[in-house]
């Protein structure tokens, strides 16, 4: 479905201050902003906002089984919007959208909501909207999130995971869909920092640490 390609630019002092924050504090480039605008245009409704139905449609296209009712008594898509809806109107506007992405991209302590961030990152790479990203596109996301040095140390393990296109559910299994991680990449990174002791040694083992890190698939967490 084709969406209107333009966004009404808010030039109020608050909006201009946000834009400066995106560039100066979070380091978003003009190319980043253009990529975010493309994704926002794909998600937004005719009023220029992203609501629960808009996220539902996208998740259905990606074969992602979102929860109709969460532990909070609302649907998962409503919960995702609630996490970033600063004015509490039930929708995500352009500035909510970019601010969430900018903060999450520079968040090293996993304190920012990740579920919408994951969707945005995936859609930025899935330029044709086919629902898959290739190996190079996925690696580009990982390098930006976790750094070149860590990814180079994991190069052998990562090569075993790829070799084909990756759909959205596989992407979430890799990066985790929760604010506290929970993906395969977090387990690999944890094992880099805490190598598994030789067989027979005492103390916590690598596999045990991995189980402690992993969280259930598709479980929204704050």
C-alpha positions as CSV (number, residue, x, y, z in Angstrom):
1,X,0.0,0.0,0.0
2,X,1.4,3.4,-1.0
3,X,1.5,6.1,1.6
4,X,1.8,9.8,1.3
5,X,5.6,10.5,1.0
6,X,5.7,13.8,2.9
7,X,5.5,14.6,6.6
8,X,4.2,17.9,7.9
9,X,7.2,19.4,9.6
10,X,6.6,20.9,13.0
11,X,8.7,24.1,13.3
12,X,7.7,25.0,16.9
13,X,10.6,25.7,19.3
14,X,10.0,22.4,21.1
15,X,10.2,20.5,17.7
16,X,13.3,22.4,16.7
17,X,15.0,21.6,20.0
18,X,14.2,17.9,19.5
19,X,15.7,18.0,16.0
20,X,18.9,19.5,17.4
21,X,18.9,16.8,20.1
22,X,18.7,14.1,17.5
23,X,21.7,15.4,15.6
24,X,23.9,16.7,18.4
25,X,23.2,14.3,21.2
26,X,22.3,11.1,19.4
27,X,24.3,11.6,16.2
28,X,21.5,11.0,13.7
29,X,22.6,12.0,10.2
30,X,20.5,13.3,7.4
31,X,20.6,9.8,5.8
32,X,19.3,8.4,9.1
33,X,16.4,10.8,9.2
34,X,15.5,10.0,5.6
35,X,15.5,6.3,6.3
36,X,13.3,6.9,9.4
37,X,10.9,9.0,7.3
38,X,10.6,6.2,4.8
39,X,9.7,3.7,7.5
40,X,7.3,6.2,9.2
41,X,5.5,6.7,5.9
42,X,5.0,2.9,5.5
43,X,3.5,2.7,9.0
44,X,1.5,5.8,9.4
45,X,-2.3,6.2,8.8
46,X,-4.1,8.9,6.8
47,X,-3.8,11.3,9.7
48,X,0.0,11.0,9.8
49,X,0.1,9.0,13.0
50,X,0.8,5.4,14.0
51,X,-1.9,3.6,15.9
52,X,-2.5,0.1,17.1
53,X,-4.2,-1.0,13.9
54,X,-1.2,0.3,11.9
55,X,1.2,-1.8,13.9
56,X,-1.1,-4.8,13.7
57,X,-1.2,-4.6,9.9
58,X,2.6,-4.5,9.7
59,X,3.1,-7.4,12.2
60,X,0.6,-9.5,10.2
61,X,2.6,-8.8,7.0
62,X,5.8,-9.9,8.8
63,X,4.1,-13.1,10.2
64,X,4.7,-11.9,13.7
65,X,2.2,-13.3,16.2
66,X,1.6,-10.4,18.6
67,X,-0.2,-11.0,21.8
68,X,-3.9,-10.0,21.7
69,X,-3.9,-9.5,25.5
70,X,-0.8,-8.9,27.7
71,X,-0.4,-9.1,31.4
72,X,-1.3,-5.4,31.5
73,X,-4.8,-6.1,30.1
74,X,-4.1,-4.5,26.7
75,X,-2.8,-5.8,23.4
76,X,0.9,-6.0,22.6
77,X,0.6,-3.3,20.0
78,X,-1.2,-1.0,22.4
79,X,1.6,-1.7,24.9
80,X,4.3,-0.9,22.4
81,X,2.6,2.4,21.7
82,X,2.2,3.2,25.4
83,X,5.9,2.7,25.9
84,X,6.8,5.7,23.6
85,X,3.6,7.8,23.6
86,X,4.7,10.8,25.5
87,X,1.4,12.8,25.1
88,X,-0.7,9.7,26.0
89,X,-3.1,10.1,23.1
90,X,-2.8,6.4,21.9
91,X,-0.7,7.2,18.8
92,X,2.9,7.7,17.8
93,X,3.7,10.9,16.0
94,X,6.8,11.7,14.0
95,X,8.7,13.2,16.9
96,X,7.8,10.3,19.2
97,X,9.0,8.0,16.5
98,X,12.4,9.6,15.8
99,X,13.1,10.3,19.5
100,X,12.5,6.7,20.5
101,X,14.8,5.5,17.8
102,X,17.5,8.0,18.6
103,X,17.5,7.2,22.3
104,X,17.4,3.4,21.8
105,X,20.3,3.5,19.3
106,X,22.6,5.2,21.8
107,X,21.3,3.3,24.9
108,X,24.1,1.2,26.2
109,X,22.2,0.1,29.4
110,X,19.1,-1.3,27.8
111,X,16.8,1.2,29.5
112,X,14.9,2.3,26.4
113,X,11.9,0.3,24.9
114,X,13.2,-2.1,22.2
115,X,10.2,-3.6,20.5
116,X,9.4,-0.6,18.2
117,X,13.1,0.0,17.8
118,X,13.6,-3.6,16.5
119,X,10.7,-3.1,14.0
120,X,12.2,0.2,12.8
121,X,15.7,-1.3,12.3
122,X,14.3,-4.3,10.4
123,X,12.2,-2.1,8.1
124,X,15.1,0.3,7.4
125,X,17.0,-2.7,6.0
126,X,14.0,-4.3,4.4
127,X,13.8,-1.7,1.7
128,X,11.6,-3.6,-0.7
129,X,9.1,-4.5,2.0
130,X,9.4,-8.2,1.2
131,X,9.6,-9.2,4.9
132,X,13.3,-10.4,4.8
133,X,16.7,-8.9,5.2
134,X,19.9,-10.5,3.9
135,X,23.1,-11.4,5.8
136,X,24.9,-8.1,5.1
137,X,21.9,-6.0,6.2
138,X,21.6,-8.0,9.5
139,X,25.3,-7.7,10.2
140,X,25.1,-3.9,9.6
141,X,22.5,-3.7,12.3
142,X,24.6,-5.8,14.7
143,X,27.7,-3.7,14.1
144,X,25.8,-0.5,14.8
145,X,24.3,-1.9,18.0
146,X,27.1,-3.8,19.5
147,X,30.3,-2.4,18.0
148,X,32.8,-3.6,15.5
149,X,35.2,-5.1,18.0
150,X,32.6,-7.4,19.6
151,X,31.2,-8.5,16.3
152,X,34.6,-9.3,14.9
153,X,35.2,-11.6,17.9
154,X,31.9,-13.3,17.2
155,X,32.5,-13.6,13.4
156,X,32.8,-17.4,13.4
157,X,29.6,-17.9,15.3
158,X,27.7,-15.3,13.3
159,X,28.7,-16.9,10.0
160,X,27.1,-20.2,11.2
161,X,23.8,-18.3,11.8
162,X,23.6,-16.8,8.3
163,X,24.0,-17.7,4.7
164,X,20.4,-17.0,3.8
165,X,17.8,-14.3,4.2
166,X,16.4,-13.7,7.7
167,X,12.7,-13.0,8.4
168,X,11.4,-10.8,11.2
169,X,10.8,-13.6,13.8
170,X,14.4,-14.9,13.2
171,X,15.7,-11.4,13.6
172,X,13.9,-11.1,17.0
173,X,15.4,-14.5,18.1
174,X,18.8,-13.0,17.3
175,X,18.6,-9.6,18.9
176,X,15.8,-10.3,21.6
177,X,12.5,-8.6,21.7
178,X,12.6,-7.4,25.3
179,X,14.2,-4.5,27.1
180,X,16.5,-6.9,29.0
181,X,17.9,-8.6,25.9
182,X,17.0,-12.2,25.6
183,X,18.4,-12.9,22.1
184,X,21.1,-15.2,20.9
185,X,23.5,-12.3,20.4
186,X,23.2,-11.4,24.1
187,X,24.2,-15.0,25.0
188,X,27.2,-14.9,22.7
189,X,28.3,-11.5,24.1
190,X,27.9,-12.8,27.7
191,X,30.0,-15.8,26.9
192,X,32.7,-13.5,25.6
193,X,32.9,-11.7,28.9
194,X,32.5,-14.9,31.0
195,X,34.0,-17.8,29.1
196,X,32.8,-21.3,30.0
197,X,35.2,-23.0,32.5
198,X,36.9,-26.3,31.4
199,X,34.8,-29.4,32.0
200,X,34.7,-30.5,35.6
201,X,35.5,-27.1,37.1
202,X,33.3,-25.6,39.8
203,X,31.3,-22.4,39.6
204,X,28.7,-21.1,37.2
205,X,28.9,-22.5,33.7
206,X,28.4,-20.8,30.3
207,X,25.2,-22.7,29.5
208,X,23.7,-21.8,32.9
209,X,24.4,-18.1,32.3
210,X,22.8,-18.4,28.8
211,X,19.6,-19.8,30.3
212,X,19.5,-17.1,32.8
213,X,19.8,-14.5,30.1
214,X,17.2,-15.9,27.7
215,X,13.6,-14.8,28.0
216,X,10.5,-16.4,26.4
217,X,9.8,-15.5,22.7
218,X,7.4,-12.7,22.0
219,X,7.0,-11.8,25.8
220,X,6.7,-8.0,26.1
221,X,8.7,-6.7,29.0
222,X,9.5,-3.2,30.3
